[in-house]
């Protein structure tokens, strides 16, 4: 395992340095992007003001989602329907592409 190095990240315009190994870096970047999007979505609703409050709401939302997932409160049927719908859309695009090729 490689040694931990500081990685500079940006969340809602604020710079942070986070220590992680090279192996963990892609996951850290993905997590930063995910959190940044969640926080910006909350900010864009206009209901919550202040970065700290937005961060707390994002943390509560993520904790709620995690706990629902752990408790089995995920609607697997809905996920399967959405995947099936996406697959149908992909099949339609390929079919259209073949017609015009």
C-alpha positions as CSV (number, residue, x, y, z in Angstrom):
1,X,0.0,0.0,0.0
2,X,1.3,3.4,-0.9
3,X,1.8,6.2,1.6
4,X,-0.9,8.8,2.2
5,X,-0.5,12.0,0.3
6,X,-2.4,15.2,0.4
7,X,-5.0,15.6,-2.4
8,X,-6.5,19.0,-3.0
9,X,-10.2,19.0,-3.6
10,X,-12.9,21.6,-4.1
11,X,-16.4,21.4,-2.5
12,X,-18.7,24.3,-3.3
13,X,-15.8,26.6,-4.0
14,X,-13.9,25.8,-0.9
15,X,-10.5,24.1,-1.1
16,X,-9.6,21.2,1.2
17,X,-6.5,19.0,1.4
18,X,-7.4,15.4,2.2
19,X,-4.9,12.6,2.9
20,X,-5.3,9.4,1.0
21,X,-3.3,6.8,-0.8
22,X,-2.9,6.6,-4.5
23,X,-5.2,3.6,-4.6
24,X,-7.9,5.5,-2.8
25,X,-7.6,8.7,-4.9
26,X,-10.2,7.8,-7.6
27,X,-12.8,6.9,-4.9
28,X,-12.0,10.1,-3.1
29,X,-12.5,12.2,-6.2
30,X,-15.8,10.4,-7.0
31,X,-17.0,11.0,-3.4
32,X,-16.0,14.7,-3.6
33,X,-17.9,15.1,-6.9
34,X,-20.9,13.3,-5.5
35,X,-21.0,15.5,-2.3
36,X,-20.4,18.7,-4.2
37,X,-23.4,17.9,-6.4
38,X,-25.6,17.0,-3.4
39,X,-24.6,20.3,-1.7
40,X,-25.2,22.4,-4.8
41,X,-28.6,20.8,-5.3
42,X,-29.5,21.7,-1.8
43,X,-28.2,25.2,-2.2
44,X,-30.1,25.7,-5.5
45,X,-33.4,25.0,-3.8
46,X,-32.9,28.3,-2.0
47,X,-34.4,27.0,1.2
48,X,-31.1,26.6,3.1
49,X,-28.5,29.3,3.4
50,X,-25.0,28.9,4.6
51,X,-22.4,26.3,3.6
52,X,-22.4,24.7,7.1
53,X,-26.1,24.2,7.1
54,X,-26.0,22.9,3.5
55,X,-23.3,20.4,4.5
56,X,-25.3,19.2,7.5
57,X,-28.4,18.7,5.3
58,X,-26.3,16.9,2.7
59,X,-24.8,14.7,5.5
60,X,-28.3,13.9,6.9
61,X,-29.7,13.1,3.4
62,X,-26.7,10.8,2.7
63,X,-27.0,9.1,6.1
64,X,-30.7,8.5,5.5
65,X,-30.1,7.0,2.1
66,X,-27.3,4.8,3.5
67,X,-29.5,3.6,6.4
68,X,-32.4,2.9,4.1
69,X,-30.1,0.8,1.9
70,X,-28.7,-1.1,4.8
71,X,-32.2,-1.8,6.2
72,X,-33.4,-3.1,2.9
73,X,-35.7,-0.2,2.2
74,X,-34.5,0.1,-1.4
75,X,-37.2,-0.6,-4.0
76,X,-35.4,-3.2,-6.0
77,X,-38.4,-3.5,-8.3
78,X,-38.2,0.2,-9.2
79,X,-34.5,-0.1,-9.8
80,X,-35.1,-3.1,-12.1
81,X,-37.8,-1.2,-14.0
82,X,-35.5,1.8,-14.5
83,X,-32.7,-0.4,-15.7
84,X,-35.1,-2.2,-18.1
85,X,-36.3,1.2,-19.4
86,X,-32.7,2.4,-19.9
87,X,-31.9,-0.8,-21.8
88,X,-35.0,-0.3,-24.0
89,X,-33.8,3.2,-24.8
90,X,-30.3,1.9,-25.6
91,X,-31.8,-0.7,-27.9
92,X,-33.8,1.9,-29.7
93,X,-30.8,4.1,-30.3
94,X,-28.8,1.1,-31.7
95,X,-31.8,0.1,-33.9
96,X,-32.0,3.7,-35.3
97,X,-28.3,3.8,-35.8
98,X,-28.4,0.5,-37.8
99,X,-31.2,1.9,-40.0
100,X,-29.1,4.9,-41.0
101,X,-25.8,3.1,-41.4
